[in-house]
Amino acid sequence: MSALLTDRRSLLGFAAVAGVASQVGLPRLARAAASSVEAWSGLQRIAAGDLSIEYADVGPRSGKPVILLHGWPYDIHAFAEVAPLLARAGYRVIVPFLRGYGGTVFRSADTPRNAQQAALGRDVIALMDALKIPRAVIGGFDWGARTANIVAALWPDRCQAMVSVSGYLIGSQKANEAPLPPAAELAWWYQFYFATERGRLGYERNRHDFAKLIWRTASPKWEFDDATFDRSAKSLDNPDHVAITIHNYRWRLGLAQGEARFDDLERRLAQGPAIAVPTITMEGDANGAPHPDPAAYAAKFTGRYAHRLVSGGIGHNLPQEAPKDFADAVLQAAALSA
């Protein structure tokens, strides 16, 4: 179950909005059930910016759009139960494979395999443009939460509302120069491993075993089975996956360059811009991955805002571990912006 911890305006106001959301969709969520096969039957593909993006498109095409973004080393199956819940509430749910995952591929062999944060944010805008979606509710976790933050901060006119697991994750190379306390540095062990050639080769040769280790440490109480893991692990066989992963973590530490075309966006992101769109942040009570304390980022959300702690041993992959809680948050965030 989830606990509401913070509401910028008033708890009574939020409760009223939540009640509206319940009337329009939440009763159906409790009865909804769907397998990943049902959720992802007939994946779509579209040219969008640098990429040919493979994505799931669930729910009525006339429904209000929701875009859900996965993290590393996960894939669109993190939302395999969330998407049908939202679709049954009348939403059109779009779940793309990020660059370097699944069937999403670069349109040109000459495009740098760049995974700096601004590039991923621009990918979402390119996808929305290609699909002719002017505005959407955007939600995500891990890399997907950071990307949702970026869209909300830099293109607020395109983001109706946001659901972000682990809150505010926008960073900068300059900020990452500062050392963290030893326990925090230990949690980022793989970032330093990836900074070496040994780490790149190790991930290339053992990406599935590596990903399973991350799943287990990031969600220590999630008892996923082999079939659940194997379904997502296939997306890591993308030919650009290793290059994208390594570049992302090396770029964060200033060990890899980004592209000049993103310099202006990165300068704006480095200032830690506030996010004014209606937002619900979430955290699992058993998240074993590095993540900030909610009190550290609450002030970054200057619009209607609430934070939820989801209890019951929920780890880093919150949408897959607690799909109803995540779907409820999406509906309520959308209602906050109405």
TIGUTOR-255350 format. One record per residue (C-alpha): residue number from 1; y, z, x; chain. Coordinates in Angstrom, 1 decimal. Each point is the difference from the previous one (the first is absolute). Layout:
<pabas>
(NUM,(Y,Z,X),'A')
...
</pabas>
This chain:
<pabas>
(1,(0.0,0.0,0.0),'A')
(2,(3.6,-0.4,1.1),'A')
(3,(2.8,2.4,0.2),'A')
(4,(3.7,-1.0,-0.4),'A')
(5,(2.0,1.8,2.7),'A')
(6,(3.4,-1.5,0.0),'A')
(7,(2.3,-1.9,-2.3),'A')
(8,(3.5,-1.0,1.2),'A')
(9,(1.6,0.0,-3.5),'A')
(10,(-2.0,2.4,-2.2),'A')
(11,(-3.5,0.9,-0.7),'A')
(12,(0.6,-0.2,-3.7),'A')
(13,(1.4,-3.5,0.4),'A')
(14,(-3.0,-1.1,2.0),'A')
(15,(-2.4,1.6,-2.5),'A')
(16,(1.7,-2.0,-2.8),'A')
(17,(-0.5,-3.2,1.9),'A')
(18,(-3.6,0.9,0.8),'A')
(19,(-0.5,0.5,-3.8),'A')
(20,(1.3,-3.5,-0.6),'A')
(21,(-2.4,-1.4,2.6),'A')
(22,(-2.8,1.9,-1.7),'A')
(23,(0.8,-1.6,-3.3),'A')
(24,(0.0,-3.5,1.4),'A')
(25,(-3.0,0.1,2.3),'A')
(26,(-1.5,3.3,1.2),'A')
(27,(-2.4,0.6,-2.8),'A')
(28,(-1.6,-3.3,0.7),'A')
(29,(-0.3,0.9,3.7),'A')
(30,(-2.3,2.9,-0.7),'A')
(31,(-2.5,-2.4,-1.7),'A')
(32,(0.4,-2.8,2.5),'A')
(33,(-2.8,-0.8,2.5),'A')
(34,(-0.4,-3.0,2.2),'A')
(35,(-2.0,-1.0,3.0),'A')
(36,(1.5,-1.8,2.9),'A')
(37,(-1.8,-3.1,-1.0),'A')
(38,(1.7,0.0,-3.4),'A')
(39,(3.4,0.7,1.7),'A')
(40,(-0.1,-2.7,2.5),'A')
(41,(-1.9,-2.9,-1.7),'A')
(42,(1.8,-3.2,1.0),'A')
(43,(2.4,0.8,2.9),'A')
(44,(3.1,-2.1,0.2),'A')
(45,(1.7,-1.7,2.9),'A')
(46,(3.7,-1.0,0.5),'A')
(47,(2.1,-1.2,2.9),'A')
(48,(2.7,2.6,0.6),'A')
(49,(2.2,0.0,3.1),'A')
(50,(-2.1,0.1,3.2),'A')
(51,(-3.2,0.6,-1.9),'A')
(52,(-2.5,-1.4,-2.4),'A')
(53,(-0.6,3.2,-2.0),'A')
(54,(-3.2,0.9,-1.8),'A')
(55,(0.6,2.4,-2.8),'A')
(56,(-1.4,1.4,-3.2),'A')
(57,(1.9,-0.6,-3.2),'A')
(58,(-1.1,2.3,-2.8),'A')
(59,(1.3,0.5,-3.5),'A')
(60,(2.2,-2.1,-2.3),'A')
(61,(2.2,-2.6,1.7),'A')
(62,(2.8,1.0,-2.4),'A')
(63,(-0.3,3.7,1.0),'A')
(64,(2.5,1.8,2.2),'A')
(65,(-1.0,-0.5,3.6),'A')
(66,(-1.4,2.6,2.3),'A')
(67,(-0.7,-0.7,3.7),'A')
(68,(-2.5,2.3,1.8),'A')
(69,(-0.2,0.0,3.8),'A')
(70,(-2.9,1.4,2.0),'A')
(71,(0.0,1.5,3.5),'A')
(72,(-2.0,0.0,3.2),'A')
(73,(-3.0,-0.2,0.3),'A')
(74,(-0.5,-0.5,-3.8),'A')
(75,(0.5,-3.0,-2.3),'A')
(76,(0.6,-0.9,-3.6),'A')
(77,(-3.0,1.9,-1.2),'A')
(78,(2.0,3.1,0.4),'A')
(79,(1.5,-1.0,-3.4),'A')
(80,(-3.1,-1.3,-1.6),'A')
(81,(0.0,2.7,-2.7),'A')
(82,(3.8,0.4,-0.1),'A')
(83,(0.7,-3.6,-0.9),'A')
(84,(-2.1,-0.2,-3.2),'A')
(85,(1.5,3.3,-1.2),'A')
(86,(3.5,-1.5,0.3),'A')
(87,(-1.1,-3.4,-1.4),'A')
(88,(-1.3,1.8,-3.1),'A')
(89,(3.4,1.6,-0.4),'A')
(90,(1.5,-3.5,-0.1),'A')
(91,(1.1,-0.5,3.6),'A')
(92,(-0.6,-3.0,2.2),'A')
(93,(-1.4,1.4,3.2),'A')
(94,(0.2,-2.0,3.3),'A')
(95,(-2.0,1.4,3.0),'A')
(96,(0.4,-2.1,3.2),'A')
(97,(-1.9,0.1,3.2),'A')
(98,(2.5,0.9,2.7),'A')
(99,(0.4,-2.3,3.0),'A')
(100,(-3.1,0.3,2.1),'A')
(101,(-2.3,1.0,-2.9),'A')
(102,(-2.5,-1.8,-2.2),'A')
(103,(0.9,-3.5,-0.9),'A')
(104,(3.7,0.2,0.9),'A')
(105,(0.6,-2.3,2.9),'A')
(106,(3.0,-1.4,1.9),'A')
(107,(1.1,-3.5,-1.0),'A')
(108,(0.7,-1.0,3.6),'A')
(109,(-2.0,0.7,3.2),'A')
(110,(3.4,0.2,1.7),'A')
(111,(1.3,3.0,-2.0),'A')
(112,(0.0,3.2,2.0),'A')
(113,(-2.6,2.5,-1.2),'A')
(114,(2.7,2.5,-0.5),'A')
(115,(-0.4,3.2,-2.0),'A')
(116,(3.3,1.8,0.4),'A')
(117,(1.1,1.8,-3.1),'A')
(118,(2.7,-2.5,-1.0),'A')
(119,(-2.5,-2.9,0.1),'A')
(120,(-2.2,1.7,-2.6),'A')
(121,(2.9,0.8,-2.2),'A')
(122,(1.1,-3.6,0.1),'A')
(123,(-3.6,-1.1,-0.9),'A')
(124,(0.4,1.9,-3.4),'A')
(125,(3.3,-1.7,-0.7),'A')
(126,(-1.5,-3.4,0.8),'A')
(127,(-2.9,0.7,-2.3),'A')
(128,(2.3,1.0,-2.8),'A')
(129,(2.0,-3.1,0.5),'A')
(130,(-3.1,-2.2,0.0),'A')
(131,(-1.2,1.6,-3.2),'A')
(132,(3.5,-0.2,-1.5),'A')
(133,(0.0,3.8,-0.5),'A')
(134,(3.7,1.2,0.1),'A')
(135,(-0.9,3.7,-0.2),'A')
(136,(-3.1,2.2,0.1),'A')
(137,(-1.2,3.5,0.2),'A')
(138,(-1.4,0.4,3.5),'A')
(139,(-2.5,2.5,1.1),'A')
(140,(-2.1,0.6,3.1),'A')
(141,(-1.5,2.3,2.7),'A')
(142,(0.0,0.0,3.8),'A')
(143,(1.4,-3.3,1.2),'A')
(144,(0.4,-1.0,-3.7),'A')
(145,(2.2,3.1,-0.7),'A')
(146,(2.2,-0.8,3.0),'A')
(147,(0.3,-3.6,-1.2),'A')
(148,(0.9,1.2,-3.5),'A')
(149,(2.6,2.2,1.5),'A')
(150,(1.5,-2.9,1.9),'A')
(151,(0.2,-2.2,-3.1),'A')
(152,(1.6,2.8,-2.0),'A')
(153,(2.5,0.8,2.7),'A')
(154,(1.0,-3.5,1.0),'A')
(155,(-0.5,-2.0,-3.2),'A')
(156,(0.5,2.6,-2.8),'A')
(157,(0.8,-2.7,-2.5),'A')
(158,(-3.6,-1.2,0.4),'A')
(159,(-1.6,3.4,-0.4),'A')
(160,(0.1,1.5,-3.5),'A')
(161,(-1.7,3.3,1.1),'A')
(162,(-2.3,1.2,2.7),'A')
(163,(-3.0,2.1,0.6),'A')
(164,(-0.5,1.0,3.6),'A')
(165,(-2.9,2.0,1.4),'A')
(166,(1.2,2.3,2.8),'A')
(167,(3.6,-0.6,-1.0),'A')
(168,(2.6,-1.6,2.4),'A')
(169,(-1.6,-1.8,2.9),'A')
(170,(2.7,-2.4,1.3),'A')
(171,(0.3,0.5,3.7),'A')
(172,(1.5,-1.6,3.1),'A')
(173,(-0.9,-0.6,3.6),'A')
(174,(2.8,2.3,1.2),'A')
(175,(-1.1,2.9,-2.2),'A')
(176,(-3.6,-0.5,1.3),'A')
(177,(1.2,0.6,3.5),'A')
(178,(0.2,3.8,-0.7),'A')
(179,(-3.2,1.9,0.8),'A')
(180,(-1.7,2.0,-2.8),'A')
(181,(-1.7,3.4,0.3),'A')
(182,(-3.4,-0.2,1.6),'A')
(183,(-1.9,0.4,-3.2),'A')
(184,(1.9,-2.9,-1.6),'A')
(185,(-0.5,-2.2,3.1),'A')
(186,(-3.8,0.7,-0.2),'A')
(187,(0.0,-1.3,-3.6),'A')
(188,(1.4,-3.3,1.3),'A')
(189,(-2.8,-0.4,2.6),'A')
(190,(-0.8,-3.6,-1.2),'A')
(191,(3.6,-1.1,0.5),'A')
(192,(-0.2,0.8,3.7),'A')
(193,(-3.5,-1.5,0.2),'A')
(194,(1.3,-3.3,-1.4),'A')
(195,(2.8,0.1,2.6),'A')
(196,(-2.6,-0.9,2.6),'A')
(197,(-2.1,-3.1,0.6),'A')
(198,(-3.1,2.2,-0.2),'A')
(199,(1.1,1.0,-3.5),'A')
(200,(0.6,-3.6,-1.1),'A')
(201,(-3.5,-1.0,1.2),'A')
(202,(-1.5,3.1,-1.5),'A')
(203,(1.4,-0.8,-3.4),'A')
(204,(-1.0,-3.6,0.2),'A')
(205,(-3.6,0.9,0.8),'A')
(206,(-0.3,3.0,-2.4),'A')
(207,(2.5,-0.6,-2.8),'A')
(208,(-2.4,1.0,-2.8),'A')
(209,(-1.2,3.2,1.7),'A')
(210,(3.6,0.8,1.0),'A')
(211,(1.2,-0.5,-3.6),'A')
(212,(-2.8,2.2,-1.4),'A')
(213,(1.1,2.8,2.5),'A')
(214,(3.6,-0.3,-1.2),'A')
(215,(-1.1,0.1,-3.7),'A')
(216,(-2.0,3.2,0.7),'A')
(217,(2.6,1.8,2.0),'A')
(218,(2.9,-1.0,-2.3),'A')
(219,(-1.9,1.0,-3.1),'A')
(220,(-2.4,2.7,1.2),'A')
(221,(-1.1,1.0,-3.6),'A')
(222,(-0.4,-3.5,-1.4),'A')
(223,(-3.8,-0.7,-0.3),'A')
(224,(0.2,-3.8,0.0),'A')
(225,(-3.3,-1.9,0.3),'A')
(226,(-0.9,-2.9,2.3),'A')
(227,(0.4,-2.6,-2.8),'A')
(228,(3.6,1.2,-0.6),'A')
(229,(0.9,-0.2,3.7),'A')
(230,(-1.8,-3.3,0.6),'A')
(231,(1.8,-1.6,-2.9),'A')
(232,(3.4,0.7,1.7),'A')
(233,(-1.2,-0.4,3.5),'A')
(234,(-0.5,-3.7,-0.6),'A')
(235,(3.8,-0.5,-0.1),'A')
(236,(0.2,1.2,3.6),'A')
(237,(-1.9,-3.1,1.1),'A')
(238,(3.2,-2.0,-0.4),'A')
(239,(0.6,-2.0,3.2),'A')
(240,(3.4,1.5,0.5),'A')
(241,(-0.9,3.6,-0.9),'A')
(242,(-0.3,1.4,3.5),'A')
(243,(3.2,-1.7,1.2),'A')
(244,(2.0,1.3,-3.0),'A')
(245,(-1.4,3.6,0.4),'A')
(246,(0.7,0.1,3.7),'A')
(247,(3.5,-1.5,-0.3),'A')
(248,(1.0,2.5,-2.8),'A')
(249,(-0.9,3.1,2.0),'A')
(250,(1.4,-1.4,3.3),'A')
(251,(3.2,-1.1,-1.6),'A')
(252,(0.5,3.6,-1.4),'A')
(253,(0.0,1.3,3.6),'A')
(254,(2.2,-2.7,1.3),'A')
(255,(-2.9,-1.6,2.0),'A')
(256,(0.1,-3.3,-1.9),'A')
(257,(3.0,-2.1,-1.0),'A')
(258,(0.9,-1.0,-3.5),'A')
(259,(1.6,-3.3,-1.1),'A')
(260,(3.7,-0.5,0.3),'A')
(261,(0.2,-1.2,-3.6),'A')
(262,(-0.8,3.5,-1.1),'A')
(263,(2.5,1.7,2.3),'A')
(264,(2.6,0.6,-2.7),'A')
(265,(-2.5,1.4,-2.4),'A')
(266,(-1.4,2.4,2.7),'A')
(267,(3.6,1.1,0.8),'A')
(268,(0.4,1.0,-3.6),'A')
(269,(-3.3,1.7,-0.2),'A')
(270,(0.6,1.9,3.2),'A')
(271,(2.9,1.8,-1.8),'A')
(272,(-2.5,1.6,-2.4),'A')
(273,(1.5,-1.5,-3.2),'A')
(274,(-0.1,2.1,-3.2),'A')
(275,(-2.1,-1.3,-2.9),'A')
(276,(1.8,0.0,-3.4),'A')
(277,(-2.6,-1.6,-2.2),'A')
(278,(-2.0,2.4,-2.3),'A')
(279,(-2.8,1.3,2.1),'A')
(280,(-3.1,2.2,-0.2),'A')
(281,(-1.5,1.1,3.3),'A')
(282,(-3.6,1.3,0.2),'A')
(283,(-2.2,1.9,2.4),'A')
(284,(-3.6,1.0,0.0),'A')
(285,(-0.9,3.6,0.7),'A')
(286,(-2.6,-1.1,2.6),'A')
(287,(1.9,-2.8,1.9),'A')
(288,(-1.4,0.1,3.5),'A')
(289,(2.2,-2.8,1.3),'A')
(290,(3.5,0.6,1.6),'A')
(291,(2.5,0.4,-2.8),'A')
(292,(3.4,1.7,-0.4),'A')
(293,(0.7,3.1,-2.0),'A')
(294,(1.5,-0.9,-3.4),'A')
(295,(3.0,2.3,0.7),'A')
(296,(0.8,-2.1,3.0),'A')
(297,(0.7,-3.2,-2.0),'A')
(298,(1.0,1.1,-3.5),'A')
(299,(3.7,-0.5,0.8),'A')
(300,(-0.7,-3.7,0.8),'A')
(301,(-0.5,-0.7,-3.7),'A')
(302,(3.4,0.1,-1.7),'A')
(303,(-1.0,-1.3,-3.5),'A')
(304,(-2.3,1.4,-2.5),'A')
(305,(-2.8,1.6,2.0),'A')
(306,(-3.1,2.1,-0.3),'A')
(307,(-2.7,1.1,2.4),'A')
(308,(-3.7,0.6,-0.9),'A')
(309,(-2.7,1.8,1.9),'A')
(310,(-3.4,-1.2,-1.1),'A')
(311,(-2.6,2.7,0.4),'A')
(312,(-3.8,-0.1,0.0),'A')
(313,(-0.7,-1.1,3.6),'A')
(314,(2.0,-3.2,-0.1),'A')
(315,(0.6,-1.6,3.3),'A')
(316,(2.1,-2.8,1.5),'A')
(317,(-1.3,-2.9,-2.2),'A')
(318,(1.4,1.6,-3.1),'A')
(319,(-0.1,-3.0,-2.4),'A')
(320,(-3.8,-0.4,0.6),'A')
(321,(-0.8,3.7,0.0),'A')
(322,(2.2,0.9,-3.0),'A')
(323,(0.6,-3.3,-1.9),'A')
(324,(1.1,1.5,-3.3),'A')
(325,(2.6,2.2,1.8),'A')
(326,(1.4,-3.0,1.8),'A')
(327,(0.0,-2.2,-3.2),'A')
(328,(1.7,2.8,-1.9),'A')
(329,(2.7,0.2,2.7),'A')
(330,(0.6,-3.7,-0.2),'A')
(331,(0.5,0.1,-3.8),'A')
(332,(2.3,3.0,0.2),'A')
(333,(2.1,-1.5,2.9),'A')
(334,(0.4,-3.1,-2.2),'A')
(335,(1.1,2.1,-2.9),'A')
(336,(2.5,1.8,2.2),'A')
(337,(1.8,-3.3,0.6),'A')
(338,(0.0,-1.0,-3.7),'A')
</pabas>
